[in-house]
Amino acid sequence: MIELKDIAYVRSGSADLAAAVRFAVEIVGLELVEQTAGVAYLRADHRHHCLAFVEGDSGVISSGFVLADEHALAAAEDELRQAGVKVVRGTAAGARSRRVRDYLTFEDPFGNLVDLVIDQVTLPGPVRLGRTAGITEFGHLCLDAPDVREAYTFWSSLFNVRVSDWIGDRACLMRFDPVHHKLAVFQGDRPGLCHMNFQVESIDDVMRSWHFLDEHGVEIELGPGRHPQSTAIFLYFKGPEGLTYEYSYGVRRITDEAAWQPRYFDPEQPDAIDLWRGPTRRPTTQPQIQGISE
């Protein structure tokens, strides 16, 4: 069993690097840590970066998860290969670009590219957010797959992933620590990144950002609302080149594993996505760029 310790980052290709960085800093509120050789690194918490824009074609390049050490990475490579999963071991240049000591990239059965990394660089200094958005941490990421049941079978058979809740056959919300979900899979026709989430300090931060985004002409995709599954108050909004961001506050933590039973929510019910019964629509997915790269 491959034991995920945390989420690491999203790497996203950008045809207009300057516009992507400007939005991430001035609108989302992330800190631009550094920009070099066509890559811009953006920070939300202790991680060197949670989002890297790589100059080139638009689309998600890979999503990263943290493993414990080099032994766990080697074991993960063996286990994935034995399961028939396409795996490419990382290069020294790729590790430097990701700000990790070592990594591998695998392709899930649906075409999503995922990095498993060890020793992601930590920055000890305070985060200097681009604006006062109240961001406290990189919260979770969400991938697309045509069949969320098959996706759960893949993740749960190879990784320490447990389902927290189902939203029909449209979404599977999964955890590998007490947070209700750090990985989700939404139903989608092709691979891609449905959204990346940032936790904020309070409901006031969510509401202030709602007005801020509206004043700046940013497209609100969903919310403000409250998810009945995670109890989180949410706000989804669309960035450049189809990258969807989410703010949320108050996510559920599952501390009694033995007592928790996954629940099934009917997506056709008016409060299955939003307890406040606001208008709901599916967030925009940034398509996966095909082909494993450094």
N, C-alpha and C positions, 0 to 999 in steps of 0.2 A: 504494500500500500504506500503510495506517494503522499507524504504529509506536507500539505501547504501550511506555511506559517503566517503569511500575510499577502496582501496585494502589493504590487511594486510600482507599476506605472502603466501608462498608455503611450505608445509611439504612433504618431499620426503624420502622414505625408501631407505636405502643404504646397500648393502651387503658388500661393502668395504668402510667403513667410511673414512679412512685415504686418500684414493685416491680421493673420492668425495670432501673432504675438500681442499686437495692440489690443485685440479683443480679450485675450486671456488675462492681460494685466489690467486694462482700464475698465473692462466690463465685468469679467468674472471675479477679478481681484487677486489673482495669483502673483507670486513674486518671480520676476525674470532673474534666474540665478546666473546664467551665462549664455552666451551665444557665440558659437565658433564652428567654422567649417560646415556651414549650412544646417546646423542643428541648434535649436533654441530650447533651453531647459527651464521648466517652470515648476515652482515649489508651492506646497500648501502646508507642510508640516515638517517633521524631522528628516524626511527623505530628501536626498539631494534634489530629486525632482519626482513629480507624479505624472507629468505630461511633458513629452518631448516632441517638438515639431521638427520634421526632417524635410528639408526643401526638396521638392520633386512632385510626383503625381499625387493628387488628392486621394485620401483614403486611409483607413487604419492599417498600420504596418504590423503591429503586434501588441498584445496585452501581457503584462508581466506579473508573475507570482514568485514569492520568496520561499526557498527551501532552507534547511538548517545549515548544511555544510557541504563540502566536496564529496563526502561519502553518500549523502542523500542525493546529490546531483548524479553521481555515477550509477547509483541504484535506480534512480528514476529513468535514466537513459536505457538501462537494461530492461526495465519493466515495460516501458513504452515500446521498445523494439520487439519484445516477445509478444506484445499484444497486436503487432502489425501496424503500429502507428509510425508515420513518417517523422523521423527525428534528424536534426542536424546539430552537431555540437558547435558551440560558438567559437569565434576566433578571438585572438587577443585584441584586434582592432575593434571588433564588435563589443567586447566587454568594456573597453575604454569608452566607447560611444554611449553605452548604457549606464556607465558609472557603477559597474559591478565587478567582482573579482572573476567570476566565471558564469557561464549560462549555457543553456541549450534552447533550441526552438523546435516545437512540434506542431503538426497540423492536425486539428481534430477531425472527426469523420465528416464534418460539414464544411470544411475549408477555412476555419478560423485559425490564425497563427498565434501561438502562445509561447512566451518565453518563461522558462524556469530559471531563476537566478539565485546566486549566493552572494552574501556580503555586499548588499546595496549600500552605497556610500551614505553615511549619516552626516548632516550638517548640524553642529551643536549650537550655532548662533540663533537668535530670534528670527522668526519669519517676518519679512517686511512686505506685507500684503499691498497689492497695487491700489486697492481702495478698501474702505471699511465695510467689508461684506460679512464679517463675523466668522470666516472660515476657520475651523479647528483642525480638520484632517481630510485626507482623501478617504472616502467612505466605502465605495464599492464600484464595480464595473459590470456591465451587462452586454452579453454577446447575443447574436442571432443564430438560429438554427431552424430548419424547416420542421423538425419534430422535437418538441421539448422533452417528451418522454424518452426518446432515444438519447437525447443529450444528457439527461440525468443518468441514464444507464451507463453511458460512457464515463462521466465524471465520478459517479459513485463507485464504479467497479475498479477504478484505478487510483482514485484520490480519496483523502479523508473528508469527503464532502457529504453532507446530509441535507435532505430536503426539509425546508422549514414550512413552506406552504406552496400550494398550486393555485394558479388562476386559470381554471379550466385546462385546456391544452394550449393556452396562449403564453403562459409564463411559468417557469420553475424558479423559485427563490431558494438559494442554497447557502449553507454556512459551513465554516470549518473552525469557528471559534464562537464565543457566546453571542456575537452580533447576529441579528436575525438573518441577514444575508450580506455577504461580501462578493458573491458571484450570483448573477441571475442569467437565465437564458430566456429570451423572448422568441416567439414564433416569427420567423421571417423567411422569405423565399431564397435569400442568398446570405452568405456569411458577412459579418460586419460587427461594428460596435454600436449597440443601441444607444448607450449613454454612459457617461462617467459621473460619479456622485461626489459631492463635497458636503460634509457635515458642518453645520453652523451652530453658534452658541445658543441661539434662542429663537422663538417664534417671531420675535420682533425683527431679527435679522432677515428671516424669510420675507416678511411683509415689507420691510424697507427695500429689499432687493426687488420685489415685485414692482413697486412704484418706480424705482431707479431704472429698471429694465424698460418699463413702459415709456418713461420719459426719454429714453435714448433710442427708442424705435426698435428694440430687440423683440423678435418673435417669441411669444410665450406659447409653448406647446401644450403644457398641462399645468393646472394649478393657478393659485395656491389651493391645496387640498390636503387630505389626510388619508394615507393608505391604511386600510383596516388590517392588513397582514402584519406590517412592521410597526404600526402606530405612528410612523414618521409623518410630519407635516412637510409637504414637498412643493417644489417649483421647478419645472423643466423649461429650458429655453434653448433656442437654436443659435449656434455659433457659425462662423464662416466654414464653408466647404462641408456642410452637413454634419458637423460635430455637435451632438447634443450634450448639454451640461445639466446637472441637477443640483440644487441645494436641498438639504433636508435637516430636520431637527426632531429629536426625540425618538430615535430608532429603538425598537424593542431589543432586549438582550435575553437570551434563553439560557438560564443558569441551571435548570434542572433537566438534564438530558433525558432521564428515565421517564419523566412525567410528560414531556412534550410529544404531542401527536400532530403530524402535518395535517393541515386543513385544506379543504377543497372549496374554492370560491367560484361561483358561476359568473363569468365575465359579462353575461347579458343582464345581470341584476344591476340596478342603478347605483348601488353603493359598493359594488365589488372592487372598484378601483379607488374610488374617492368616497370616504364616509360623509363628506359634506355635499355629495351629489352634484358637484360641478361638472361642466362639460369635459368629456374625456376623448382623447384621440391618441393614436399610437405615436410615440416620439420618432423623430427621423433617425434612421440608421446611417452611419458612415460606412460605406462598403469596404470590405477587406481587399487590400492590394494582394494579388496572388504572387506567390514565389517568396521563398525565404531569403532574406538578405542580411548583410552585416548591419 
